Amino acid sequence: MNHSHTPSPRTITRRATLGLVSAGAALATLIAATPTAHAQTAGKKQLAGAHAPCVLRGIATMTAGTPIYSARKDGKSVARFTGAKSAVAAFSFPKDADARASVRTGRGKGSFRIAGYIDVDALPVFVDEATTVVSRHVWINQDRRVRVLGRGGLGLRIQKRTTAPIDQTFTTTAPCDALALSGKPSKLPHVVPNALGYVAKGKQVDVFARAGAGQKPVIQLKRGGLGILFWSQEKRTDFVKVQHVSDVIVEGWVRRTDLQALPRGEIFDQTGLSKARTEPRTRIVEKPGLPSVMVKKEVPLRNAPSTRSPVIGRIEVNTKTVVVSKVKGWTRVLPADTHVAPPIGKGFWVSTKKLARATGRTTQ
């Protein structure tokens, strides 16, 4: 299996439309062109990734309640995500998905920067570009969320599980700079006329690299839901050259006997396109009318009002900070943008003196 290639510049089906539509729509099949630059830069990305540390970044919508831990193994929760968007960096990935990666929140200014560890499965990882599974034939489509299985090769081992229209698990290795912690909106499709629609007849369909007998399939696709929809503009004896796009992209040749051609003027629906999941935002302001201060210098954060409590992070410069309460030289605080919260039963605490020096005692 070769991961150095991404889809060719040939156009590929981007989306099918559910139900039956007019004959005119059949001549306006929605497809997306794969940028030629992908094929030219994929190898360079992998070579660069061989020596660069693997860091994934993004403005991520983390699942509400996801904890940040104090240690890679065991350890206590020092903070939790609230479901609001948060600037996140993840790095130092483990060999398998059952362990934790290092994580850090914050932008450098205007945020609470918490450093710790997070379960790898809790990270919302997306592919930035179509990512090869089977060279020249199968790709995980761009902007799809994937599961990280751990370090591998020149990047991270990733997995995409699909249920419809294909019921299958796709696994590959991607360079780290082809991954991110936030997805992008899908690009608008191009229109190419005269593409014919086909549906796989059986529960499984073999896809080949070339037309002709006596060869092994490059992949066998398993049907999920109503059926697998293909598009084609080329036939050769007993084979049809097909293209399929959903959460995965498939290109190759399929036996004509394995396909049912759709009459012109009819398009069978199955989009099979997944969407990025968004979690409800948790509001953590405890009382209305709490005062806030603008922090002008970094201030260390702790989970308890004591110097014996380890520093878990810092309030960055230019951060609007809510003052919750004060007790014996300590101030309990929260970020005004509510992107992170302390663990249940704990708080974010700072030295009252250090907070005063960092704010100039300005209360808003």
N, C-alpha and C positions, 0 to 999 in steps of 0.2 A: 504493500500500500504506500503510495507516494503522496505526501502532503504539500508538495512545493508548487502545485498548480491550483488555480482558481478557475471559475467558468470562463470559457472562451468568449470572444466578443460577439459570437452568434446570438441572436435574440432568443430569449426563452420565455416561456409562458409565465406571466406574473399572477394572473388571477382568472378563475373561471367564474361565471355568474350563475347563481342558483335558479333553477327552474327552466322553463322554456321561454325563449325570446324570439324576436323577429328574425327573418332571414338576413336582413341588413346587419343585425348585430353579429350574426355568425361570421360576417366578413370583417368584423372589427374586433378580433380576438385581443384581449388584453394581455400584453407581454412586456417584459422588462429587458432592456439591453444590459448585459454585464460589461462593465467598463474594461477596456483593453488594459488599462493601467494595472488592474489586479494581477494579471498574469505576469506583467513585467516587474512588479515590485514584491511579489510574495516571497521569492527566494531571498531577496535582499533583507526583508523583514526577519526571516528565519535566521540568516547569518548574523544579523545584529543581535537577535535575541539570545544567541549562544553565549554571549559574553555580558549582556546587560542584565541587571537584577529585574525580576518579574514583579512589576508594580501595576495594579489595576486601580484606576481612578474613575470618579464620576460623581455627579450630583444624584445620589441614589435615593429611591423611595424604599426604605427598609421596612420590613414587617414590624408592626407595632409590638413592642415588648421584647424584641431581639436583644439579648444581653451582650455586653462587652465584659470579658473576664480579665482577672488580674494575672493569670498564668496560662501557658499553652495547654497544660493538663491540670485537671481539677481547678483549683483557684476559686475565688469569689467573684460575684458580679459587682462591677464598680460603676456601671451605668447601663442604660437601656435606650434603644431607639424608640421614638414615639410614633412613627409612621409619617412624620413630616419629612420633606426632602432634606437631605444632609450631604455635605461634602465629605466623601469617604475615600480613603486610600487603603488598599489591602496588599500585603506583601509577605515574604517569607512563607510561601505555601508549603504544606506538608506533602508527603508522598501519597497519602490517600485522603479521601473525603471524610473519614470518620474523625479526623483531628482538626486542629484549629490553625488559622492563619493570623498573622499580626494585622492589626487594624488601627487606623488613626482617623479621627474626625477633625474638621476644621479647614479653614481656607488660608491661614496665615494671619488673618485679621478678621474681626467682626464675628467671631464664633467661639464656642467652647471646644478646645482641643483635648479630646480624651484619647489616651493611648492604652492599648490592651490587646486582647485576643478575641477572635470570633470563630464560631463554627463555620467551616467552609460552606456547608450546605445552606447557610443563612444568607450568603452573598448573592445579590441579584446580578448575575454575570450575563452579558450579551455579546454576541459576535458582531463586530463592526462591519464585516464584509462577508460575502459568501465564502465558506470555509470547507476545504476539500475533505471528503470522506473516502471516496474512490476516485483516483486521479482521472480527470476528464469526463467523469460520468455522474458523480453524486456529490452534492454539497449541502451543508446546512445553510439555509438562506440567511441573508444578512439581517441584523437587528432582531434576531430571535434569542430568547433567553435559553441558556444552557446550564447544565450542572457541571461543576468542576470536580473531577475525580482525583486530582492531585498533580504533582509535578511529573513531567514526562518529556523526553526528547529535548527539543529546543524551546519548550514553552510549558503549557498546561494541557493535561489530558481532559477533554470535555466530552459531554454526552448530551444528545437531544432525544428525548422520548416523545414520539408522536402517536396519536391514537386514531386520527381520521384526517384525510382519507387513507393514510398509510398507518398500519398498526405495527410499529417497529421502533427499535432503539438504534441510534446512530452514534458511533464513537470515533473520535479522531484526536489529533494533537494540534493545537493552534499556537502560533507565536503570541506572546503576551501583548504586543502592541496591536494585535487584531481583536483584542477583548476589552471590554469596558464595563463599568458598574451602572451604566444607564443606557437605555435603548434610544434610537432616533426614529422619527416618523418615517414610514415607508415612502419611497419616492413614487411619483406618479408614473403609471405605466405608459409605454409607447403603444401605438396601434399598428398592427401589420395585417393586411387583408388576406383572405383566402386560406387561412389555416383551418384544417379539418379536425373535428373532435372525435376522439375514440374513448371507449370505456373498457377497462379490463374485464373480461368475462368471468374469470374464476376468482377464487380467494387468494391466489398467488399468481404472479406474473414474472417471467424471467426477462431481464434486460441484458442485451449483448453489446459488445464493443463494435461489432461489424455485422453486416447482413451476410447470411450464409449458414449452412449446416456444419456440424462437426466442431463446435466450439462451446466452451463453458460460459455461463452467464457471469457478468461482472457483479451483478447483485440480483437477488430475488426479492421482490416487493410483496408484502403481505397486506391484503385489503383490510381496511377498517371503515365501518360506516357503509354508505351507499355504494361506493366504488371509487376506483382510481381513474381520474380523468387525464388524458394525454392530448397533446396537440401535435399536428404533423403537417409538413409541407413537402414531404418526400417519401416515395415508396420505391422498393426494389424487389422484384419477384415476390417471394413469400414473406418479406419483412417490411415493416414500416418504421421510419425514423421518427422517434417521439421525443417530446419534451414535456415535463411535468413540473409545476411549481406550486408548492404550499409552504410548509415550514422547512421542507427540503426541496432541492432542485435535482431533477434526474434527466439525463440526456443519454440516448442510446437507441438500439434497434430492438424491436419486439416482433415476434412472429405474428403475422396477420391473423392466424387462426386463434390467437389469444385475445384478440381485440374485437369489439363490436363498434362499427362505425356509426356515428350519429348522423341522421339525415340533415341535409342542409336546411338551415332555418331553425334548428333545435340545438340548444346547448344544455348539456347535463350539468347540474350544479353540484359542486363540492369545492368549497374554498379551502378548507383545512388550514386556515391561517390563524395562528395564535396571536394573542395580544398581550402586551406587557401588563402584569398584574399590579394594581395599585391598592394600597392598604389604607384603611381609615386613619385620619390624623387624630392624634390624641392631644387634647389641650391639657396642660399641666399647671396652669396658673391657679394657685390654691384659693386666693381671695381676690375679690375685685378691688381695684384701687391701690394695689401694691406699688411702692415707689420703685423707680429704676435709676440706675446710674450709668454713665458712659465711661468705660474703662479705657484709659489712655496708655497704660503699661501692663505687661503681662502679670497675672496673679496666679500663684499655685492653687490647685483645687485638691480637696481631700473629701473623703466620705464621712468623716466625723470631726467634731470640733476639738481636735487635739493634734499636737505635733507628732504623736505616736502613730497617727493614722497616715499611711503612705500617700505621697503625692500621686494622683491618678491622671493629672493633666493640668491644663492652664486655661485661664480666660485670656483670649488673644486681645491685642490692641483693637481699639475702635469697636468694642462689643457692647451693645446695650444689654444690661444685666439687671434682672429683677431681684430686689432685696426682699426676701421672705420673712426673715426674723434675725434677731441678734441675741447672743448669749455669751457672757463672760469673755469678751475679747474676740469672739468669732461671729461671722455673719453667714447665714444660710442664703444661697443664691440659686437662680435658675437663668438659663439663657432666654432672652425675650422672644427669640424665634422658635423656641420649643422643639428644636431638632433632636435633643437628647434630654433624658431625665435621669435622676438617680435611681438606684434599685429601690424596690418597695421597702419601706422601713428605714431608709437611709436618706442622706441629703448630699448636696454639693456645698462644702464649707470652705470659707477663706478667712484668713486673718483680717480682723476689722481694721487694724493699723495699715496693713499692706493694701487693702482695698481703698482706704482713705487716701493713701499716697498715690495710688494709681488713678484715682478719679478726681483728685482735687476737692473731694467732698461735695461734688456737684450732684444734686438729686433732681431728677426730672419728674 
